[in-house]
């Protein structure tokens, strides 16, 4: 059957999300039950769905607690699910993290601490280090989110202000630790995903202070005191974190490969540009636009019909007053750069279903996007300067709204280049 470009784009996005579904990727990695207790703990946007997948495929008794973002819970039988604030932490996340740390401390050598980790866990495991309040962490989180700092930089600061992240969860238990991790970070570094609660921390308080200085963030006094004291103290031992076992069960690369299969079936040659692309969303869009233009005008580095695929996590330094979203900003900048180039369609979306803090996963771009916007009296360049990609695509009816997907392998970008009605089987 034939399909329109937007249908193919959305089928690729759905395939990328499905590749990281906890029901699909958790069961193959579950261990045999231990002699003693199995306690499941976890944090992230996929934590509740991961907990359900464990329950559905576990042969012995289970208990535990996971924390996920508001609106991301699913019914479970024996693992408690708590919802908390993201991307800014709140008191619910603080209390959940405190209880998770206590559960870990109850276990012995014959037990198992099964940790379910996914993107978003940094905000959701919100247990401040001694001397720091949740209000202090909230202030730093808000400033970092607006600064343009990379996810590695943000999570460095988060770890240094935490009593549970940066390997401290693993250090709190005598039981063997197994972490099943869905990666949402460029490079798939387990110490960065959810700020590595069971993974040794290679960052330092000096690193965190340098990041705050680089982005001109003036943190609360308690944060400065804590980081200064940490910088002057001895290096923390994390032997238990070193001994913990970690398995990456879903990654951005896996998601892109599943999307590429859909593209091939639809008659488009897939070209994966990278799974770990970072940088300002608007600047990343300029690079993607340059590659798309090279394909259209010179048939390089691949000939049309084709699709350019990429993943990773861009950032947005907020200077305007718009409703933002890094994927919407990427697409708006791409639209401006392509200036209505014929035959080029695109989709950018966050695989968790939430682009920034709004209700959309992302948006769609077509060759006539700028023309339709102009017809509504909308200035694309002005909206881009105001960081209002969401408002721009909302006005056109081109937002992609999926609701929470209950997983997260970060951003998905696809630029479809070609002519005519492609083949499309609808299979992924």
C-alpha positions, 0 to 999 in steps of 0.5 A: 500500500502507499502512504503519505510522508507524515504517515511514514514519519509517524510509523517510524516514531512509533517503531522507535518507541516500541523498541524501548517498551518495557514489556519488550525489553525487560523480560529477557534480562531478568535473573533467577530469584535469589535465596532470600528476598527480592526487592525492586526499586527504581526511578524514571519515566519508565519505572512503573511500566518496568515494574509491571514487566517484572511482576508479569515475568517473575516466578518468586515473591516480590516487593518494592517501590518505584517512583515515576513522573506524574501521569506515568503510573500503571497498575501493579500488584506488589511493587508500589508506584509513587508519582512525583515531580519532573523535571523540577523535583518535589517533596513526593520524590524526596520522600520516595527516595528516602524510602527507597534508600531505607529498603536497600538498607534492609537487605542482606547478602542472600537478597537481591536489590533489583533496580529499574532505571530510566530517564527522568530518574535524576529529578524523581530521586530527589533526596538532598544531601545533608544541609540542603533542602528540597527548595534548594534543589528546586532552585538549582534545577530550574536554573539549569533547565533554562541555562542550556547546560547539557544532560551530563552537566546537569546530572553532575550537579544533581549527583553532587547535591544528592544523598542517593544518586552517584552510586549512593543507592548501591552503597546503602545495601549489603545485597547484590545489586542488578540494575536494568537500565533504559538509556536516554543519554548520549553515549549511554553512560550508566553513570549519567542515566538518572544520575547513576544511583548504582554506578560509581561517580566520576564527577566531583564537587569542583566539577559541579561548582565549575558548571554553575559558574560557567552558566552564571547560576547563582545557587542558594547559599546552602548549595555553595556551602555543601559543594565547597565542603565536599571539594575539601573533603576526602574522595568518597569510597564507592566499592559497592557501586563498583560491584553492582551489575548493570545491563543496558536493556534499551538504547537510542541506537536500538530505537533508530535501527527499528525506525530504519527498518520501517523506512526501508520497508516504505521505500526510503533508504535510511541513513543514521547520522548519529544516536548521541547528537547534542548541542543547541536545538536550533544549531543542530537543525542548521546542520541537519538542514545542510545535509538535507540540502546536499541530498536534494541538490547533489544526491550526497551522502545518500540519494533520495528517496531517503530518510535522515535519522538521528537521536540524542539530546539537544538543549535550548537556552531560553531567551524568549517567552515561548512555550519551548520544547527542544524538538519543536525548536529543532523543527522550527529552526529546520523549517526556517533553514530549509525555507520550503524546500520541496519534497522534504518532510520531518518529524522530531519528538521525545520518545517519552511523549513529552517535549520539555514540559508540554503535552506534545511529544514533538511536531511535524514539518512539511514543505508548505509549513512556512507558507501556511504559517504566513497565511495565519500571520505567523512569523516563523523567525520571530517565533524561533527567537521567542523559543515558541516552537510549541505555539508555532506548530500548535497554531498549524495543527502539526503537533504530535501528541501521544501522551506518556509512552512509559519509556524514554530513549531520548529524542527522535529526529527523522527527515524524509526526502523523496518524491512520489507515493512510497511503498509502505507495509505498516510493519515495524 
